Amino acid sequence: MMSRRTILGVLVLVVLVAVVVVLRLGIGGGGEEEITPSVAVHVTRIERADLSRTVTAYGTVDPEPALDGRAAGGAVITPFVEGVVTGIEVVEGRRVREGEVLVRLDSRMAQAALERARARADVAAEAFQRQEKLLATDGTSQKAYLEARAERDGARADLAAAETELAYVNITAPLSGTVLHIGTVVGEHVSAGTVLAQVVDLDRLVVTAAVPAGEITGVEVGQRVLLGPGDAVAEGTLRVVGKDVDPTTGTYRVQASIPAGSGFMPGEFTEIRIVAEEHPEVLVVPEESVVTRPEEGTWIMVVEGDRATRLPVTVGLRDGGLVEVSGEGVQEGLQIVTEEAYGLPEEINVRLVEG
């Protein structure tokens, strides 16, 4: 189907041909003054505006990963020791502090192991002290002394391990944040790898997205990123631009920060628009006023009085229906043809359409 601009252009040409034919046939009397044809056109003026080129991508919201020595913004909590869950101290949606207990495991076996280790450590310490005193008076051998010392050191190590294992039955939050998920119930036997909970600092989120390889040019760390569809929900900053293209998808991985309090949640799928190029305060015209033909170039139709003439232009960014234009004679305030520009010849008489 023909575009609206093409149809308007054809109609304008048909009108011009009809007017010329009528004049040549002499309609209206051979002695009357020749009538100069004119075409009705819509007009506007060249203005200044801020234009930008944005690259659209889609990605998933995640906790901020560890970067430059800073801990990650979220954690999946699993136990270091196996055991039976005896208590869950938090609920989903609750904010917790770093070090706060989330889940408790049955501590009886760990407590018993600690008592055994403590008793052994006491006995080994006393035995070593005796050997140390005897060695000073040649009352024991060097071998017996060394064996006692080794036993004492081993018992100390076992005691430290028992104390650590007992501490591990109380599973604590590794960071301050919000409990997004509880993955266990009281009475469940859990082991290393069992997901007990997830804690995320909702003020430290990022969105990880994929940019098609054909659009990655000009995308750089530090650029503004508009987050969310339509009117942006928030504005972040591009913090990571991948160096390698994914051969299966033909995309580059990018990651943008999300400002605190923006309302995004981990796992959410969202649109992002990377502001890859910005041209402030440039001369702009509506897209429909710019005409391009391969053999003739690009131009706009400038209206002065009742006459429209071509003015060659160079186009730049396109944004929101506006086109950046530049060139000799192009200046703010010039009146130009809009909708009918495509079908007009190099120069023609026009009359302005109101509204």
C-alpha positions in Angstrom: 0.0 0.0 0.0 1.1 3.6 -0.7 2.1 5.7 2.2 0.2 8.9 3.1 3.1 11.0 1.9 3.1 9.3 -1.5 -0.7 9.7 -1.9 -0.5 13.4 -1.0 2.3 13.8 -3.5 0.4 12.2 -6.3 -2.7 14.3 -5.6 -0.7 17.5 -5.6 0.9 16.6 -9.0 -2.5 15.7 -10.4 -3.9 19.1 -9.3 -1.0 20.9 -10.9 -1.3 19.1 -14.2 -5.1 19.8 -14.3 -4.5 23.5 -13.7 -1.8 23.8 -16.4 -4.1 22.0 -18.9 -7.0 24.4 -18.1 -4.8 27.4 -18.6 -3.4 26.1 -21.9 -7.0 25.6 -23.2 -7.7 29.2 -22.5 -10.6 28.6 -20.2 -12.0 31.9 -18.9 -11.3 34.0 -22.1 -8.2 34.4 -24.3 -7.8 38.0 -23.4 -7.7 37.7 -19.6 -4.4 37.8 -17.6 -2.7 34.3 -17.2 -3.6 32.8 -13.8 -0.6 31.5 -11.8 -1.5 28.2 -10.0 -0.9 27.7 -6.3 -1.1 24.7 -4.0 -2.6 24.6 -0.5 -0.1 23.5 2.1 0.3 23.0 5.8 3.2 24.8 7.4 5.3 25.0 10.6 8.5 26.6 11.6 12.0 25.3 12.3 12.5 25.0 16.0 15.2 24.0 18.6 14.9 20.9 20.7 16.9 18.3 22.6 17.1 15.1 20.7 18.6 11.8 21.7 19.3 8.3 20.3 18.1 5.5 22.6 18.8 1.8 22.4 16.0 -0.4 23.7 16.6 -3.7 25.4 14.8 -6.0 27.7 16.2 -7.6 30.9 15.6 -9.0 34.4 16.0 -7.2 37.7 18.6 -8.9 40.0 20.3 -8.0 43.3 23.5 -6.0 42.7 26.4 -8.4 42.3 29.7 -7.9 44.2 31.9 -5.3 42.5 35.1 -3.5 43.4 35.3 -5.0 46.8 31.7 -4.3 47.7 29.6 -7.2 48.9 26.6 -8.4 46.8 23.2 -6.9 47.4 21.5 -10.2 47.9 22.1 -13.7 49.2 20.6 -17.2 49.1 21.1 -18.7 52.5 22.0 -22.4 52.9 23.2 -24.2 56.0 26.8 -25.1 56.7 25.8 -28.2 58.7 23.0 -30.7 58.3 20.2 -30.9 60.9 16.5 -30.6 61.7 14.8 -27.2 61.5 13.5 -26.3 64.9 12.6 -22.6 64.4 12.0 -20.0 61.7 12.4 -16.6 63.2 11.3 -14.4 60.3 8.5 -14.2 57.7 8.7 -13.2 54.0 8.6 -9.5 53.4 10.2 -8.6 56.7 13.3 -6.5 56.8 16.2 -7.9 58.8 19.6 -6.7 60.0 22.9 -8.3 59.2 23.6 -11.0 61.8 20.0 -11.5 62.8 18.9 -15.1 63.2 16.7 -16.4 60.4 16.5 -20.2 61.0 17.5 -22.4 63.9 18.5 -26.0 63.7 18.4 -28.7 66.4 21.4 -27.9 68.5 21.5 -31.0 70.8 23.9 -33.1 68.8 26.2 -30.1 68.3 26.0 -29.2 72.0 27.0 -32.7 73.0 29.9 -32.7 70.6 31.0 -29.4 72.0 31.0 -30.8 75.6 33.0 -33.8 74.5 35.5 -31.6 72.7 35.8 -29.3 75.7 36.4 -32.2 78.1 39.1 -33.7 75.9 40.8 -30.3 75.6 40.9 -29.9 79.4 42.4 -33.4 79.9 45.0 -32.8 77.1 45.9 -29.4 78.5 46.6 -30.9 82.0 48.6 -33.8 80.6 50.8 -31.4 78.6 51.4 -29.3 81.7 52.6 -32.3 83.6 54.9 -33.4 80.8 56.2 -29.8 80.6 57.1 -29.8 84.3 58.7 -33.3 84.2 60.8 -32.3 81.2 62.3 -29.5 83.2 63.6 -32.0 85.8 64.5 -34.7 83.2 61.6 -36.7 84.6 60.2 -37.6 81.1 61.4 -38.2 77.6 61.4 -35.7 74.7 59.1 -38.0 72.8 56.4 -38.1 75.6 56.6 -34.3 75.9 56.0 -33.9 72.1 53.2 -36.4 72.1 51.4 -34.5 74.9 51.8 -31.3 73.1 50.4 -32.7 69.9 47.4 -34.1 71.8 46.8 -30.7 73.4 46.9 -28.9 70.0 44.6 -31.5 68.4 42.1 -31.2 71.2 42.1 -27.4 70.9 41.4 -27.7 67.2 38.6 -30.1 67.7 37.1 -27.8 70.3 37.2 -24.8 67.9 35.5 -27.0 65.3 32.8 -28.0 67.7 32.2 -24.4 68.8 31.9 -23.4 65.1 29.5 -26.2 64.3 27.3 -25.2 67.2 27.3 -21.6 66.0 26.2 -22.8 62.6 22.9 -24.2 63.9 21.7 -20.6 64.2 21.6 -19.4 60.5 21.9 -15.6 60.4 21.4 -12.9 57.7 24.7 -12.1 55.9 23.4 -8.6 55.0 20.7 -6.2 56.0 17.7 -6.5 53.6 14.3 -7.9 53.0 13.4 -11.6 53.3 11.9 -12.4 49.9 11.7 -16.2 50.3 11.6 -18.8 53.0 12.4 -22.3 51.6 12.0 -24.6 54.6 9.5 -25.6 57.3 9.9 -26.6 61.0 10.8 -30.3 61.2 12.5 -30.6 57.9 15.9 -32.3 57.8 18.2 -30.0 55.8 21.8 -30.3 54.6 24.4 -28.2 52.8 22.7 -26.9 49.6 19.2 -26.7 51.0 17.8 -23.2 50.3 16.5 -21.9 53.6 15.9 -18.2 52.7 16.7 -15.4 50.4 17.6 -11.9 51.6 17.9 -8.9 49.3 18.7 -5.3 49.9 15.9 -3.7 47.7 17.9 -0.5 47.5 20.7 -2.3 45.7 19.2 -3.7 42.5 20.4 -3.8 38.9 18.8 -4.8 35.6 20.7 -7.1 33.3 19.7 -7.0 29.6 20.8 -8.0 26.1 21.5 -5.4 23.4 21.5 -6.6 19.7 25.0 -6.5 18.2 23.8 -4.2 15.5 22.8 -1.5 18.1 25.8 -1.7 20.5 27.8 1.1 18.7 28.0 4.1 21.0 26.8 2.2 24.1 29.2 3.0 26.9 29.5 2.7 30.7 28.2 5.7 32.5 25.4 6.6 30.1 21.8 7.3 31.3 19.3 4.5 31.3 15.6 5.0 31.3 13.9 2.1 33.2 10.4 0.8 32.6 8.1 0.9 29.6 6.6 4.1 28.2 7.2 7.0 30.5 10.3 5.9 32.4 9.7 4.7 36.0 13.2 5.7 37.0 16.6 6.7 35.6 19.7 4.6 36.2 23.3 4.4 34.9 24.9 1.9 32.7 27.5 0.2 34.8 28.6 -2.8 32.7 28.9 -3.3 28.9 30.0 -6.8 27.8 32.9 -7.2 25.4 31.9 -10.5 23.8 28.8 -11.2 21.7 26.7 -14.2 22.6 26.9 -16.4 19.5 23.5 -18.0 20.2 21.5 -14.7 20.5 23.7 -12.2 18.7 23.5 -9.8 21.7 25.8 -8.1 24.2 25.2 -8.3 27.9 24.7 -4.9 29.6 23.9 -4.0 33.2 22.3 -0.8 34.6 21.9 0.4 38.2 18.4 1.0 39.6 18.0 3.9 42.0 16.8 3.2 45.5 13.0 3.4 46.0 12.1 2.8 42.4 9.7 0.0 43.2 11.4 -2.7 41.1 11.6 -6.3 42.5 14.1 -9.1 41.8 13.0 -11.3 39.0 10.9 -8.6 37.4 11.2 -8.3 33.5 11.4 -4.8 32.3 12.3 -2.6 29.3 15.3 -0.3 29.4 16.3 2.5 27.0 20.0 3.4 27.0 20.6 7.0 26.0 23.5 6.4 23.6 23.7 9.8 22.1 22.3 13.3 23.0 22.1 16.5 20.9 20.9 19.4 23.0 19.3 22.5 21.4 19.5 21.5 17.8 17.4 22.7 14.9 14.5 20.3 14.2 11.6 19.8 11.8 8.8 17.3 11.6 9.7 14.0 9.9 7.0 14.5 7.2 8.6 17.8 6.1 11.9 16.1 5.0 12.1 14.8 1.5 14.8 12.4 0.3 15.3 11.0 -3.2 18.3 8.9 -4.1 19.2 10.9 -7.2 18.4 14.3 -5.9 19.4 14.4 -2.2 17.5 15.6 0.9 15.6 18.9 1.3 12.8 20.8 3.0 10.4 23.3 1.3 10.9 26.8 2.7 7.9 29.2 2.4 8.5 32.9 1.8 5.4 34.9 1.1 3.4 32.8 -1.4 6.4 30.9 -2.8 7.9 27.6 -1.6 11.4 26.6 -2.7 13.7 23.7 -1.9 16.4 24.1 0.7 19.0 21.2 0.8 19.6 19.9 4.3 21.7 17.3 6.2 19.7 15.2 8.7 21.0 14.0 12.0 19.2 12.3 14.9 15.5 11.3 14.7 13.5 11.3 17.9 9.8 11.3 18.6 8.7 12.4 15.1 11.4 15.2 14.9 14.5 15.3 12.7 17.6 17.2 13.3 18.5 19.4 10.3 21.5 21.5 9.3 22.9 23.2 6.3 23.5 26.6 4.6 20.5 28.8 5.1 18.9 26.6 7.8 17.9 28.7 10.7 15.4 28.8 13.6 12.0 30.3 12.7 12.0 29.5 8.9 8.5 28.6 7.7 8.4 25.2 6.0 5.9 22.9 4.3 4.9 19.8 6.3 2.5 17.2 4.9 2.6 18.2 1.2 6.4 18.6 0.9 6.9 15.2 -0.7 4.9 16.0 -3.9 6.1 19.6 -4.6 8.5 20.6 -7.4 11.6 22.6 -6.8 9.7 25.9 -6.7 5.9 26.6 -6.6 3.3 29.1 -5.5 1.5 28.1 -2.4 -1.3 29.3 -0.2 -1.4 28.4 3.5 -3.9 26.2 5.1 -5.1 27.4 8.5 -5.0 24.9 11.4 
